[in-house]
Amino acid sequence: MLQKYLITAEPSYRQLRKYKPEFALYRNKETKEYAFHAQNFLEMAKYIPNLKAFLHQEYRLAYKLNAIGVHLTSTQFESIEKAKQLGLEVIVSTHTKEEVLHAEKLGADYVTFSPIFTAPNKGEPKGIVTLKEIVNATTIKVIALGGIITEEHIKEIEKSGAFAFASIRYFY
């Protein structure tokens, strides 16, 4: 069954309870108080059964606050090993087959591959055919990301063999 990965800059207990994602990421690029809000997010996440809570980019903070893991950007491949040494689960953002295979080789647990569909300011969509090719080219768990806003999108992703889908807009 396709897993759900909620990405949010403004997490709420209500949102987490309503959508029941298996994964959730606190990602807020605007706040100057990321650590404070990350701690609140992780505290809230404790009350959602079977939820894996991740922090964005900050693997040391994720470790310090006892998050399950960190979601690294496509420019942070050098942090995969460091995060794994701390016992964190690692998700890495990828946009090419080469990046997916590199993240797998370095020991990441998951990759997001994006954008699958049209998403604001995210470039040309990769599409379902490319997503299937990526899933078939690797053993790492692939999370589809980008422009996923409808049930039809989710059904297409499910057919691709992807492990999960991630979205911001779908969960609002």
N, C-alpha and C positions, 0 to 999 in steps of 0.2 A: 504494500500500500504506500502511496506517495505521502511522504512526510511534509509538514508545513514549517516554514521558517519565517517568522515574523521579524521584520526590521523596523525599528521605531526610534524616533528622536524624543518622543513624548509618551513613554509607556504608562499604561494604566492597568490596574488590576482588572477592571471591567473588560478591557480589550483582551487581555490574556485569558480570562475565563470564557469569554464569548467564543473566541476562535480556537482555543485549545491547541496551540501550536506545540510541536515537539521540540522546536528550537526557537529561541528569541535572541535578538541582538539589540543591545542599546548602542545606537550610533547617533551622536549629536556633534556635528562639526562646528556648531555655532557657540555653544556654551563655554565659558571660561571656568566653570565649576564642574567639569566632567566627572572627576573622581567622586564628588559628593552625590551627584545624580546617579552615577553608576552604582554606588553603594545602595542607594534607595531602590534602584531597579532590581538588584540582586536580592535584596531583602523581600521585595514583593514577589519575585519569581519563586522563592522557596515555598510559597503557598499554592503553587500550580503543580498538580501531580504530573510526573514524568517530563517536566520541562528542563531542557538544557539551556542555560543562560550564558551568553557570550558577550564579551566587551569588544569594542572596535579598536584595532591597532595597538592598544596598550597592553602587551603581554605581561609586563611586570605588574601593572595595576590589576590585571585579571587574576594573577597569582596571589597578590597581596589581599584581594577582596574575596578570594575563594570562588571565583567564577569557574564554571566547568571548562571554559576555553576562551580563545581569542579568535577574532576574524581579522586576518591580515589583508592589507591591500596588495595589489599586483606589483607594488614597488618594495615589498617587505619580505621577499623570499629568504633573505639572510637571517630573518628572525624565526623561521620555522623551527630550526634545530634548538634554538635557545628556549622557545616556548615549550617544545616537547620535553626538554630536559627538566623543566619545572613541573611536568606532569599534566600540562594543559592539552585539551583537544584543540586542534588547529584547523580552521577553515581559511582558505586563501582565495581571493578574487582572481579569476583568470578570464582571458578574452581570446586566447588562441590554443590550439592543440599543443603547441610546444610548451606553453605555460602550464597547462594541465599536467603534462608528462613530467615537467620539471618539479612541480609541487609534489607529485606522487613520489618521485625519486628522493626528494628531500625529507619525506616522512609525514607530510600533511595528512590529516584524517579525511578531509573533505575539500572540494573546490566548489566555488560558485562559478558558473560559466554564463557570460552575459555579453550583450543583451540578447535575449531570445526573440522578443517582440519589440515593437517600437516603444521607446521610452524617452522622455524628455532629456535632451543633451547627452545621450549615451551612444550616439553613432549608429551606424547601419546595423539592423537586427541580424542575428546569426540564423534564426529560423530553426524549425523542428528537425529538418533533415541534418543540419550540421550538429545539432544537439545529439541526435542518435549516433552520429559518427563518433563524437567525443565519448559518449557513454560506452560504445563498443571498442574504443581504442585504449581503455584504461581499466584498472581495477579499483581506483579510488572512487569514493562516493561523490557523484556529481549532483549539484544542486542548481537547477535552472533558475535564472534571475533575469529580470528586465522586462518591463511592460506587461507583467502578468496581472491582469485585473478582472478577468471573467472566468466563469466556470468552464467555458469552451477552451480557454487557454490551458487550464489545469488538465482537462481531459486529453488535450494534445500532448502535454508534457508527460502525463502518465503513460501514454503509448510509447514514448521515447525510451523508456527504461531508466530514466533519471531517478535518483534516490529521493529527491525532494524538490519543492519549488520554494523560492524566497520572493518576498514582495514587501513593499511599503504600502502602496495604494490599495491592494486587494483587501487589506486588513482594516481599512477605514470606512 
